[in-house]
Amino acid sequence: MKTWTMAGLGAVLVLASSGCAPSAGELRERAVAEFQLGHTDQAQQLLERALDKKPFDGVSLFYMGRIKHADGFFEQAMHYYQMALKMDPSLTEARKWLARAEEQLGTTGKTLRYVPDLSPAPTVDK
């Protein structure tokens, strides 16, 4: 049984009455609101629609990782965090949550990590 939040239902009704499809950003905002309420299924559906419209959106990819993480799918969460960082290396929250997922997976998490550390390389004096 699906449950609708008043905010989510209101947004759907406004968009339906205006005749325009929601943008990727609007879908992402609704997904984040649903995620914060603990409605991961609805949040995931909204983010999938947002990513269909804008597949390289680092923030949407990050939140998809947060949903997978919350649902206990740590490997999938790592994938989304890594993709988010690839699209936008400045997403510090994605780096933090990637480390958490890695820690929860233990050795497997370290093996799955492929995002390089972006800290400056040490210089070698000659």
LINDA-V735694 format. One record per run of one state. SS is the DSSP state (H for helix, E for strand, C for the rest). FROM is the first residue (numbers start at 1). TO is the last residue. If there is no record, write none. Layout:
BEGIN
ss=(SS,SS)
from=(FROM,FROM)
to=(TO,TO)
END
This chain:
BEGIN
ss=(C,H,C,H,C,H,C,H,C,H,C,H,C,H,C)
from=(1,6,19,24,37,40,54,58,71,74,88,92,106,107,113)
to=(5,18,23,36,39,53,57,70,73,87,91,105,106,112,126)
END
